Amino acid sequence: MEEVVRDAIAVGRQQSEQLRRDEADYADQQVHHADHPDDGAHHAGARRSGEEYLLQRGLFRRRSTSEPVAPWVDRFAYPFRWFYNVLNAAEYFRQAALLDGATPDPRMADAIELIRAARQRDGTWLQARRHSGRVWFEVDAPAGEPSKWLTLFGTRVLAWWDSQTS
């Protein structure tokens, strides 16, 4: 067990160092964008286009029929990996809105209700499944158990939504 804890601490330190490097790179990019404003506009336009695509569909619906794109849109699992669900999408929009100083888009309301409906009576969210793939160590609960990470994301998304829309 001590070895697992040591490994987790080492990984945390590596991630902290990578975050510091990423922040320095981001600062350098901001200087570059200040000198080349068209680059930033191009990227912002691409981001807005992708966001609009999802928002037109309420984050989870087919535009043609308004039906959910798949039965898994409200099945939450952490780590998210490459799987899409409304919690992961809403967390993205929360972060983007905080970055931009924007308020939540009302077209997310149905997706937010799916997130709210998945909250258990004790305020937690359950791990729906574990995505396959190799991991260094388990970081969350097994399927069917309360997930600390999903609870963190779900709580943050609902707190952001409720504070901005009420």
LUMROFI-413894 format. One line per field, with one value per residue: chain; x, y, z negated of N, C-alpha, C in turn; residue number from 0. Coordinates in Angstrom, 1 decimal, decimal comma, padded with zeros to 4 digits. Example, Ala and Ser with C-alpha at 12.3 -4.5 7.8 and 13.67 -1.06 7.14 Angstrom:
BEGIN
kette (A_A) $
n_X (013,2_012,8) $
n_Y (-005,7_-002,2) $
n_Z (-007,8_-007,1) $
ca_X (012,3_013,7) $
ca_Y (-004,5_-001,1) $
ca_Z (-007,8_-007,1) $
c_X (013,2_012,9) $
c_Y (-003,3_000,0) $
c_Z (-007,8_-007,9) $
nr (0_1) $
//
This chain:
BEGIN
kette (A_A_A_A_A_A_A_A_A_A_A_A_A_A_A_A_A_A_A_A_A_A_A_A_A_A_A_A_A_A_A_A_A_A_A_A_A_A_A_A_A_A_A_A_A_A_A_A_A_A_A_A_A_A_A_A_A_A_A_A_A_A_A_A_A_A_A_A_A_A_A_A_A_A_A_A_A_A_A_A_A_A_A_A_A_A_A_A_A_A_A_A_A_A_A_A_A_A_A_A_A_A_A_A_A_A_A_A_A_A_A_A_A_A_A_A_A_A_A_A_A_A_A_A_A_A_A_A_A_A_A_A_A_A_A_A_A_A_A_A_A_A_A_A_A_A_A_A_A_A_A_A_A_A_A_A_A_A_A_A_A_A_A_A_A_A) $
n_X (000,8_002,0_003,7_002,0_000,9_003,2_003,8_001,5_001,9_004,3_003,3_001,5_003,3_004,6_002,6_002,0_004,3_004,1_001,8_002,7_004,6_002,8_001,3_003,2_003,7_001,2_001,1_003,2_002,0_-000,1_001,2_002,2_-000,3_-001,1_000,6_-000,1_-003,0_-005,0_-004,6_-005,7_-008,3_-009,1_-008,9_-010,7_-013,0_-013,3_-013,6_-016,1_-017,8_-017,8_-018,9_-021,4_-022,5_-023,0_-024,7_-026,9_-028,1_-028,7_-026,8_-027,0_-028,9_-030,3_-030,4_-032,2_-034,4_-034,7_-034,3_-032,4_-029,0_-027,8_-028,1_-026,3_-025,8_-026,3_-025,0_-022,6_-019,1_-015,9_-012,4_-013,1_-012,0_-012,1_-014,8_-018,0_-020,4_-023,2_-022,5_-019,7_-019,6_-021,1_-019,4_-017,2_-018,5_-019,0_-016,4_-015,5_-017,3_-016,6_-014,0_-014,5_-016,2_-018,9_-022,4_-024,4_-025,7_-029,0_-029,9_-028,8_-030,3_-031,9_-030,0_-028,7_-030,7_-030,7_-028,3_-028,8_-030,9_-029,5_-028,2_-027,8_-029,8_-028,2_-026,6_-024,5_-023,0_-023,3_-020,8_-021,1_-020,0_-016,8_-014,4_-012,7_-009,2_-005,7_-004,5_-002,5_-003,1_-006,1_-008,4_-010,9_-014,2_-015,6_-018,0_-021,4_-021,0_-020,7_-019,1_-016,4_-015,2_-017,1_-019,0_-017,8_-017,6_-020,3_-021,5_-020,1_-020,9_-023,8_-023,9_-022,7_-024,5_-027,0_-026,4_-026,1_-028,4_-030,6) $
n_Y (-001,2_001,2_001,6_002,1_004,6_006,1_006,1_007,4_009,9_010,6_010,7_012,8_014,9_015,0_015,7_018,2_019,6_019,4_020,9_023,4_023,8_023,8_026,1_028,1_027,8_028,5_031,2_032,1_031,7_033,5_035,9_035,6_035,5_038,1_039,5_038,4_038,7_037,5_034,7_033,9_034,6_032,9_030,4_030,8_031,1_028,5_027,0_028,1_027,3_024,5_024,4_025,6_023,6_021,5_022,8_023,4_021,0_020,5_019,3_016,6_015,5_014,3_016,4_016,2_014,6_015,1_013,2_011,4_010,9_008,5_005,7_006,0_008,6_009,7_008,1_008,0_007,8_007,6_007,5_009,9_009,5_008,9_008,9_010,2_012,1_013,7_015,0_015,3_017,0_019,2_020,0_020,9_023,1_024,7_025,3_026,7_028,9_030,1_030,9_032,7_034,5_034,2_033,5_030,5_028,7_028,6_026,5_024,2_023,2_020,8_018,9_019,5_018,7_016,0_015,4_016,3_014,5_012,1_012,3_011,0_010,4_010,9_012,8_012,1_010,8_007,9_005,6_004,5_002,6_001,0_002,1_000,3_-000,4_000,2_001,1_002,9_002,9_002,4_005,0_005,6_004,7_001,3_000,1_001,0_002,0_004,9_007,7_009,6_011,4_011,8_012,9_015,3_016,6_016,7_018,1_020,6_021,4_021,6_023,5_025,8_026,1_026,5_028,8_030,7_030,8_031,1) $
n_Z (000,0_-000,8_001,3_003,4_002,6_002,6_005,3_006,3_005,2_006,5_009,1_008,9_008,3_010,7_012,4_011,4_012,0_014,8_015,2_014,4_016,4_018,6_018,0_018,3_021,0_021,9_021,2_022,8_025,3_025,1_025,3_027,9_029,2_028,7_030,3_032,8_033,5_035,2_035,2_032,7_033,0_035,0_033,7_031,6_033,1_034,2_031,9_030,9_032,9_032,6_030,1_030,6_032,2_030,4_028,6_030,1_030,2_027,6_026,1_026,2_028,0_031,1_033,9_035,9_035,0_032,3_030,4_027,9_028,7_028,1_025,8_023,8_022,9_020,5_018,7_016,4_016,0_014,4_014,8_017,4_019,9_023,3_023,7_024,3_022,5_020,9_018,5_018,7_020,9_019,9_017,9_019,4_020,7_018,4_017,5_019,8_019,8_017,4_018,0_020,1_018,9_019,2_019,0_018,3_021,1_022,0_023,5_022,6_020,6_020,5_020,5_018,1_016,4_016,7_015,5_012,9_012,3_012,0_009,6_006,4_003,5_001,3_002,3_003,9_007,0_008,9_010,0_013,2_014,8_015,5_017,6_020,1_020,2_019,5_016,3_014,0_011,3_009,5_009,5_008,8_007,7_007,9_010,4_009,9_007,3_005,1_006,6_006,0_007,8_009,9_008,3_007,5_010,0_010,8_008,7_008,9_011,5_011,2_009,2_010,4_012,5_011,2_009,6_011,6_013,1_011,6) $
ca_X (000,0_002,8_004,3_000,9_000,8_004,4_003,6_000,5_002,5_005,2_002,5_001,0_004,3_004,9_001,4_002,1_005,4_003,6_000,9_003,5_005,1_001,7_000,9_004,2_003,5_000,0_001,5_003,9_001,0_-000,9_002,1_002,2_-001,6_-001,2_001,4_-000,8_-004,4_-005,8_-004,5_-006,6_-009,7_-009,4_-009,1_-011,9_-014,1_-013,4_-014,2_-017,5_-018,5_-018,0_-019,9_-022,8_-023,0_-023,5_-025,8_-028,1_-028,6_-028,9_-025,6_-027,2_-030,0_-030,2_-031,0_-033,3_-035,5_-034,6_-034,1_-031,0_-028,1_-027,5_-028,6_-025,3_-025,5_-026,5_-024,3_-021,3_-018,0_-014,7_-012,1_-013,9_-011,3_-012,6_-016,2_-018,9_-021,7_-023,6_-021,7_-018,4_-019,9_-021,5_-018,2_-016,5_-019,2_-018,8_-015,1_-015,5_-018,1_-015,8_-012,9_-015,0_-017,0_-020,2_-023,4_-024,8_-026,6_-030,3_-030,1_-028,2_-031,2_-032,3_-028,8_-028,5_-031,7_-030,2_-027,2_-029,5_-031,6_-028,5_-027,7_-028,5_-030,4_-027,2_-025,8_-023,4_-023,3_-022,7_-020,0_-022,0_-019,1_-015,4_-014,0_-011,6_-007,9_-004,7_-004,3_-001,4_-003,8_-007,5_-008,6_-012,3_-015,0_-016,1_-019,3_-022,5_-020,6_-020,6_-017,9_-016,0_-014,9_-018,3_-019,7_-017,1_-018,0_-021,7_-021,7_-019,6_-021,8_-025,1_-023,7_-022,5_-025,8_-028,0_-026,0_-026,2_-029,7_-031,8) $
ca_Y (000,0_002,4_001,8_002,8_006,0_006,8_006,2_008,4_011,2_010,9_011,1_014,1_015,9_015,1_016,4_019,6_020,1_019,5_022,0_024,6_024,0_024,2_027,5_028,9_027,7_029,3_032,6_032,4_031,7_034,7_036,9_035,4_036,0_039,6_040,0_037,8_038,5_036,7_033,3_033,7_034,7_031,6_029,3_031,1_030,8_027,0_026,6_028,6_026,5_023,2_024,6_025,8_022,3_020,8_023,5_023,3_019,7_020,4_018,5_015,1_015,1_014,4_017,6_015,8_014,0_015,5_012,0_011,2_010,3_007,1_005,5_006,2_010,0_010,0_007,1_008,7_007,0_008,3_008,7_010,1_009,1_009,5_008,7_011,4_012,1_015,1_015,5_015,7_018,2_020,3_020,5_021,7_024,4_025,4_025,8_027,7_030,1_030,8_031,5_033,8_035,4_034,1_032,8_029,3_028,8_027,9_025,3_023,1_022,9_019,4_018,1_019,7_017,9_014,6_015,3_016,4_013,2_011,0_012,5_010,1_011,1_011,4_013,9_011,5_010,2_006,6_005,1_003,6_001,5_001,3_002,0_-000,6_000,2_000,0_002,2_002,7_002,5_002,8_006,3_005,9_003,6_000,4_000,3_000,9_002,6_006,4_008,1_011,0_012,3_012,2_013,8_016,6_017,3_016,9_019,2_021,8_021,8_022,1_024,8_026,8_026,3_027,1_030,2_031,6_030,8_031,4) $
ca_Z (000,0_-000,8_002,6_004,2_002,1_003,1_006,7_006,5_004,8_007,6_010,3_008,5_008,5_012,2_013,0_011,0_012,9_016,2_015,2_014,4_017,8_019,5_017,7_018,9_022,4_022,2_021,1_024,1_026,4_025,0_025,8_029,3_029,7_028,6_031,5_033,9_033,0_036,1_034,7_031,6_033,6_035,7_032,8_030,9_034,0_034,3_030,6_030,9_033,9_032,0_029,0_031,1_032,7_029,3_028,0_031,0_029,9_026,2_025,6_026,3_028,8_032,6_034,3_036,8_034,3_030,9_029,6_027,5_029,7_027,7_024,4_022,8_022,7_019,0_017,9_016,1_015,5_014,3_015,6_018,6_021,1_024,6_023,8_024,2_021,8_020,7_017,4_019,3_021,8_019,1_017,2_020,4_020,8_017,2_017,6_020,9_019,3_016,4_018,7_020,9_018,1_019,7_018,2_018,9_022,2_021,6_024,3_021,8_019,5_020,4_020,1_016,7_015,6_016,7_014,4_011,6_012,0_011,7_008,3_005,5_002,3_000,4_002,9_004,7_008,3_008,9_011,1_014,0_015,3_015,6_019,0_020,2_020,5_018,5_015,4_013,0_010,1_009,5_009,0_008,4_007,2_008,9_011,0_008,9_006,1_005,2_007,2_005,5_008,9_010,5_007,4_007,6_011,3_010,8_007,8_009,5_012,7_010,7_008,4_011,4_013,3_010,3_009,2_012,7_013,8_010,6) $
c_X (000,9_003,4_003,3_000,8_002,0_004,3_002,6_001,1_003,5_004,4_002,0_002,0_004,6_003,8_001,5_003,2_004,9_002,6_001,7_004,1_004,0_001,3_001,9_004,0_002,3_000,3_002,3_003,0_000,2_-000,1_002,1_000,9_-001,7_-000,4_000,7_-002,2_-005,3_-005,7_-005,6_-008,1_-010,1_-009,7_-010,4_-013,2_-014,4_-014,1_-015,7_-018,3_-018,8_-019,0_-021,3_-023,4_-023,6_-024,7_-027,1_-028,8_-028,8_-027,9_-025,8_-028,3_-029,6_-031,0_-032,3_-034,5_-035,7_-034,5_-032,7_-030,2_-027,8_-028,0_-027,6_-025,0_-025,6_-025,9_-022,8_-020,3_-016,7_-013,6_-012,9_-013,3_-011,9_-014,1_-017,0_-020,1_-022,0_-022,9_-020,4_-018,6_-020,3_-020,3_-017,3_-017,2_-019,0_-017,4_-014,9_-016,2_-017,3_-014,6_-013,4_-015,8_-018,5_-021,2_-023,8_-025,8_-027,8_-030,5_-029,5_-029,2_-031,6_-031,2_-028,5_-029,5_-031,3_-029,1_-027,9_-030,3_-030,7_-028,0_-028,5_-029,0_-029,4_-026,3_-024,7_-023,9_-022,6_-021,9_-020,8_-021,2_-017,7_-015,0_-012,8_-010,3_-007,0_-004,7_-003,2_-002,0_-005,2_-007,7_-010,0_-013,0_-015,4_-017,6_-020,4_-022,2_-020,6_-019,2_-017,5_-015,7_-016,2_-019,1_-019,1_-017,6_-019,5_-022,1_-021,3_-020,5_-023,1_-024,9_-023,5_-023,8_-026,8_-027,7_-026,2_-027,5_-030,9_-032,0) $
c_Y (001,3_002,7_002,5_004,3_006,7_007,1_007,3_009,8_011,6_011,4_012,5_015,2_016,1_015,9_017,9_020,3_020,3_020,7_023,3_024,9_024,4_025,6_028,4_028,9_028,6_030,8_033,0_032,5_033,0_035,9_036,8_035,9_037,5_040,2_039,5_037,6_037,6_035,2_033,0_033,7_033,4_030,5_029,5_030,8_029,3_026,5_026,9_027,7_025,1_023,4_024,8_024,5_021,6_021,5_023,4_021,9_019,4_019,5_017,0_014,6_015,1_015,6_017,3_015,3_014,5_014,4_012,0_010,5_008,9_007,0_005,8_007,7_010,4_008,9_007,6_007,7_007,9_007,3_008,7_009,4_009,7_009,3_010,0_011,1_013,5_015,7_016,0_017,0_019,4_020,9_021,3_023,1_025,3_026,1_026,9_029,0_030,8_031,5_032,8_034,8_035,4_033,4_031,5_029,5_028,0_026,7_024,0_022,6_021,5_018,5_018,3_018,9_016,5_014,4_015,4_015,1_012,1_011,2_011,7_010,9_011,6_012,4_013,4_011,1_008,9_006,4_004,2_002,4_001,9_001,1_001,1_000,2_000,1_001,3_001,9_002,3_003,0_004,1_006,6_004,6_002,6_000,7_000,1_001,5_004,2_006,7_009,5_011,9_012,7_013,1_015,2_017,3_017,6_018,1_020,5_022,3_022,3_023,4_026,0_027,1_027,1_028,5_031,2_031,7_031,1_032,8) $
c_Z (000,0_000,5_003,5_003,9_002,7_004,6_007,0_006,2_006,0_008,8_010,1_008,7_010,0_012,8_012,6_011,8_014,3_016,2_015,2_015,8_018,8_019,3_018,3_020,4_022,8_022,1_022,3_025,2_026,3_025,5_027,3_029,9_029,7_029,9_032,8_033,6_033,9_035,7_033,7_032,1_034,3_034,8_032,0_031,8_034,1_033,0_030,5_031,8_033,3_030,8_029,5_031,7_031,6_028,7_028,8_030,7_028,4_025,5_025,9_027,3_030,3_033,0_035,2_036,1_032,8_029,9_029,1_028,5_029,4_026,2_023,4_022,4_021,2_018,1_017,7_015,5_015,5_014,2_016,9_019,8_022,3_024,8_023,5_023,3_021,4_019,5_017,9_020,1_021,0_018,3_018,2_020,5_019,6_017,2_018,6_020,4_018,3_017,0_019,5_020,1_018,6_018,8_019,0_020,1_021,9_022,4_023,6_020,7_019,4_020,0_018,6_015,9_015,6_015,6_013,1_011,3_011,6_010,3_007,3_004,3_001,4_001,0_003,8_006,1_008,3_010,2_012,0_014,5_015,2_017,0_019,1_020,5_019,3_017,6_014,5_011,7_010,2_008,9_008,6_008,0_008,3_009,3_009,9_007,6_006,2_005,7_006,6_006,7_009,6_009,6_007,4_008,9_011,3_009,9_008,3_010,6_012,1_009,9_009,4_012,1_012,4_009,8_010,4_013,3_012,8_010,4) $
nr (0_1_2_3_4_5_6_7_8_9_10_11_12_13_14_15_16_17_18_19_20_21_22_23_24_25_26_27_28_29_30_31_32_33_34_35_36_37_38_39_40_41_42_43_44_45_46_47_48_49_50_51_52_53_54_55_56_57_58_59_60_61_62_63_64_65_66_67_68_69_70_71_72_73_74_75_76_77_78_79_80_81_82_83_84_85_86_87_88_89_90_91_92_93_94_95_96_97_98_99_100_101_102_103_104_105_106_107_108_109_110_111_112_113_114_115_116_117_118_119_120_121_122_123_124_125_126_127_128_129_130_131_132_133_134_135_136_137_138_139_140_141_142_143_144_145_146_147_148_149_150_151_152_153_154_155_156_157_158_159_160_161_162_163_164_165) $
//
